[in-house]
Amino acid sequence: MKTNIYIFRHGETDYNVQRRAQGYLDIPLNKKGIEQAYELSEKLSNIKLDCIYASPLSRAMETAKIVAAKNNVNIISVNGLQERNLGVLCGHIVHVTDAPKDTPFDLNADTVYVPISLLSDDDFVPENGESYNMFKKRVCDTITNIVKNTNAQNIGIATHGGVIGVLLREFTDLNTGNGGMQNAGYFILQWDGKHFSVPEKHNWLIEKETKNICY
């Protein structure tokens, strides 16, 4: 029996609007984000979710609570579903650069230009943060543990854009840019007991990568 995993991104926050790196910062939904979460709950109301696993960060948890109330299901908080910890980059507007004059990056500025040589290095650890490889292992271990330890047929996952990007890159043949999924959007990841697959490809899955980080 296949397990259907309805993975959805949290609703909009003010940091999303400002294109700021949120990471581990606990930024709540804004008014539009709350409205988006209610719209998402309507879209998923006929799915009959058995449970929802959610990142404990308030923007994801609040989205999960709205969806759970409509579906009348329980929420399980899972730390491993949190966004990537971007350390000192959190709160900044982050752009990638290949211009030598922008190196090293200036953390005193609101907009931070990070050399592409660093962001393309999967072992680069922002101060007080985690590397992509550390983030990838956490996310992959978490989702694998969830599907291997549930008897549910339809489960929800309330999480973040960066987490969604990892799941697609590591478990499917698809790729998407950071923040590629719209706020309160969702897609289905299926687990057959051995492999993950995506039965339906949405337009955002084939869009080009963004040039700044807005996790």
GUVOTI-289790 format. One line per field, with one value per residue (C-alpha): residue number from 1; residue in one letter; x, y, z. Coordinates in steps of 0.25 Angstrom, whole numbers, always signed. Layout:
// GUVOTI-289790
pos = NUM/...
code = A/...
x = X/...
y = Y/...
z = Z/...
***
This chain:
// GUVOTI-289790
pos = 1/2/3/4/5/6/7/8/9/10/11/12/13/14/15/16/17/18/19/20/21/22/23/24/25/26/27/28/29/30/31/32/33/34/35/36/37/38/39/40/41/42/43/44/45/46/47/48/49/50/51/52/53/54/55/56/57/58/59/60/61/62/63/64/65/66/67/68/69/70/71/72/73/74/75/76/77/78/79/80/81/82/83/84/85/86/87/88/89/90/91/92/93/94/95/96/97/98/99/100/101/102/103/104/105/106/107/108/109/110/111/112/113/114/115/116/117/118/119/120/121/122/123/124/125/126/127/128/129/130/131/132/133/134/135/136/137/138/139/140/141/142/143/144/145/146/147/148/149/150/151/152/153/154/155/156/157/158/159/160/161/162/163/164/165/166/167/168/169/170/171/172/173/174/175/176/177/178/179/180/181/182/183/184/185/186/187/188/189/190/191/192/193/194/195/196/197/198/199/200/201/202/203/204/205/206/207/208/209/210/211/212/213/214/215
code = M/K/T/N/I/Y/I/F/R/H/G/E/T/D/Y/N/V/Q/R/R/A/Q/G/Y/L/D/I/P/L/N/K/K/G/I/E/Q/A/Y/E/L/S/E/K/L/S/N/I/K/L/D/C/I/Y/A/S/P/L/S/R/A/M/E/T/A/K/I/V/A/A/K/N/N/V/N/I/I/S/V/N/G/L/Q/E/R/N/L/G/V/L/C/G/H/I/V/H/V/T/D/A/P/K/D/T/P/F/D/L/N/A/D/T/V/Y/V/P/I/S/L/L/S/D/D/D/F/V/P/E/N/G/E/S/Y/N/M/F/K/K/R/V/C/D/T/I/T/N/I/V/K/N/T/N/A/Q/N/I/G/I/A/T/H/G/G/V/I/G/V/L/L/R/E/F/T/D/L/N/T/G/N/G/G/M/Q/N/A/G/Y/F/I/L/Q/W/D/G/K/H/F/S/V/P/E/K/H/N/W/L/I/E/K/E/T/K/N/I/C/Y
x = +0/+5/+6/+2/+9/+3/+14/+10/+18/+14/+6/+12/+20/+25/+39/+34/+29/+42/+50/+58/+64/+56/+63/+61/+55/+41/+33/+18/+8/+3/-11/-10/-3/-14/-24/-15/-15/-30/-31/-21/-30/-42/-33/-29/-43/-47/-33/-37/-23/-20/-10/-1/+14/+19/+31/+30/+33/+20/+18/+17/+10/+0/-3/-4/-14/-23/-22/-24/-36/-43/-39/-41/-27/-16/-3/+11/+22/+35/+48/+54/+44/+49/+55/+70/+78/+85/+91/+96/+89/+76/+68/+76/+72/+82/+87/+98/+109/+122/+128/+141/+137/+126/+135/+135/+121/+116/+107/+105/+97/+82/+85/+96/+104/+109/+120/+114/+127/+121/+107/+111/+119/+110/+119/+119/+114/+108/+113/+104/+96/+97/+102/+94/+99/+95/+82/+80/+83/+73/+62/+64/+66/+53/+44/+49/+47/+32/+28/+35/+28/+13/+2/-6/-9/-11/-2/+1/+14/+14/+28/+37/+42/+56/+51/+43/+54/+63/+52/+50/+65/+69/+57/+52/+57/+52/+59/+54/+59/+59/+45/+40/+27/+17/+13/+2/+4/+5/+9/+8/+20/+17/+24/+23/+31/+44/+44/+38/+31/+23/+11/+7/+17/+13/+17/+26/+34/+40/+43/+57/+64/+63/+75/+73/+70/+56/+56
y = +0/+14/+25/+38/+50/+63/+73/+87/+100/+110/+123/+136/+144/+158/+153/+145/+159/+166/+154/+152/+139/+133/+120/+117/+131/+129/+138/+137/+137/+151/+154/+149/+136/+133/+134/+125/+115/+115/+113/+102/+95/+95/+89/+78/+76/+64/+57/+51/+53/+43/+52/+64/+65/+79/+88/+94/+108/+117/+120/+105/+101/+111/+107/+92/+96/+102/+90/+81/+88/+86/+72/+68/+62/+62/+70/+64/+74/+69/+77/+71/+78/+92/+101/+101/+108/+120/+125/+139/+141/+140/+153/+158/+160/+150/+151/+142/+149/+146/+160/+160/+174/+167/+158/+156/+159/+170/+165/+180/+182/+179/+173/+163/+158/+144/+139/+128/+120/+119/+116/+105/+98/+88/+88/+103/+106/+120/+124/+118/+111/+98/+94/+89/+75/+75/+81/+70/+59/+64/+66/+52/+45/+51/+48/+34/+32/+37/+28/+16/+17/+20/+12/+24/+25/+40/+49/+64/+70/+85/+91/+101/+104/+99/+86/+84/+87/+76/+66/+68/+68/+56/+47/+50/+54/+68/+80/+94/+107/+112/+116/+110/+106/+117/+120/+110/+102/+87/+74/+59/+51/+36/+25/+10/+4/+6/+18/+32/+38/+50/+46/+60/+71/+85/+97/+102/+89/+93/+108/+114/+115/+128/+137/+140/+132/+134/+121
z = +0/-4/+6/+1/+7/+5/+7/+9/+11/+22/+18/+16/+26/+26/+23/+11/+6/+9/+3/+16/+20/+32/+35/+49/+53/+58/+49/+50/+38/+33/+30/+16/+21/+30/+19/+10/+21/+21/+6/+7/+18/+8/-3/+6/+13/+4/+6/+19/+25/+36/+43/+41/+44/+46/+48/+62/+56/+57/+43/+40/+52/+51/+36/+41/+52/+42/+33/+44/+50/+36/+35/+49/+51/+61/+59/+63/+65/+58/+60/+48/+39/+43/+32/+30/+41/+33/+46/+44/+31/+37/+36/+25/+10/+4/-10/-17/-24/-32/-31/-23/-17/-9/-2/+10/+12/+21/+32/+37/+24/+23/+9/+10/-3/-1/-11/-20/-16/-2/-5/-16/-5/+1/+13/+16/+30/+32/+46/+57/+46/+38/+24/+13/+15/+30/+26/+16/+25/+36/+26/+19/+32/+37/+26/+24/+39/+38/+26/+32/+45/+41/+37/+32/+17/+16/+24/+24/+25/+29/+26/+19/+5/+8/+13/+1/-8/-1/-2/-17/-20/-12/-14/-28/-41/-40/-36/-31/-27/-13/-9/-22/-16/-13/+1/+5/-7/-7/-14/-13/-10/-10/-3/-7/+4/-3/-12/-13/-25/-29/-37/-41/-46/-43/-51/-40/-41/-54/-51/-51/-38/-30/-29/-14/-1/+5/+13
***
